[in-house]
Amino acid sequence: MNQELIDQIREIVEEVLEAQVSTPTQSADEKQLLVIFGATQLKLDKPLQQLRTCLQDGWKITIILSDLATKVINSEQIYAAVGEENVLQENALTDIATFVDTYQQIVLPVFSHPMAAKLALRLVDTPCTYLLFEALSKGKKVIAVPDGLNQGETSKKINNIEVEYVNLLSELGVQWVPMMQIAESVTKKMNDSPASLDKPLISATTLSNLDPNVRELVHPKSAIITPLAREHAKKRGIQLIPKN
């Protein structure tokens, strides 16, 4: 198979994936949510309450516990919330590509320092971090709660490092939300209204983070729009409109 044919196949696959991501309506089968718990000392009552709200809204939830999480958190509490049959352990994952393709949204309800560090530094040496990195690279929605990054007394130097992690992960496309807004961020209804951004740079990641139904993006006239962003906008049918 020559390179030209390979490129044509890749373009067709990308167009199909983009069309799936930008589909305005969600059927019941599409309301599937993947939740990843890393190691944390935080109480799980509040994040599990948010996940129950998603369940009540019709979302089917699958939870993955990182290898370290299985050693430090109360798994029984999670089993009680979503059902033991819906909870997987990281070391049992065999087909990560299927998880990436199946779930349009991934939630990290207690984003811990170890996982944030690995992902920010591209140290994708575990199934969970590899899954997350692949999902972000394909424009999937990844919601993270930063509460787990600042646990206990930490030095100013460590706090500065964590701020850098947040910045790096934001560039990758991670969307940060408060713990008590997890359900709202997952279940919020999409709308067709134009989006408006005041960013000086519009990148492909910027467009990936827009709601799937957005068809117009109003931006500053002086904003720099990358070539990849223009290509991404064309594929998703987003009109880029300079602000007067």
Number of C-alpha atoms within 10 A of each C-alpha: 5 6 8 9 10 11 11 11 12 12 12 12 12 14 14 13 14 18 15 12 19 19 11 14 11 10 7 10 9 14 19 20 21 20 22 25 25 25 21 20 13 14 11 15 11 14 20 18 15 18 23 17 17 22 19 9 13 14 20 18 20 20 24 21 23 21 18 15 20 16 11 12 19 12 14 10 14 19 14 10 15 18 14 15 9 14 18 15 16 20 13 11 12 10 10 14 12 10 18 21 13 12 19 20 19 27 25 24 27 23 22 24 20 13 22 23 19 16 21 21 12 13 14 17 10 14 18 24 20 19 19 23 21 18 22 21 13 18 23 22 22 23 22 25 22 20 17 20 21 13 12 8 7 9 8 9 8 11 14 11 12 19 12 14 20 20 14 17 21 15 14 18 24 25 17 19 16 13 18 14 13 25 19 13 16 22 15 8 11 13 13 12 11 14 18 15 14 13 13 13 16 21 19 19 20 17 20 23 16 15 17 21 21 20 19 17 19 16 22 17 12 12 15 14 15 13 12 13 20 18 13 18 20 12 15 21 15 20 15 19 15 13 14 7
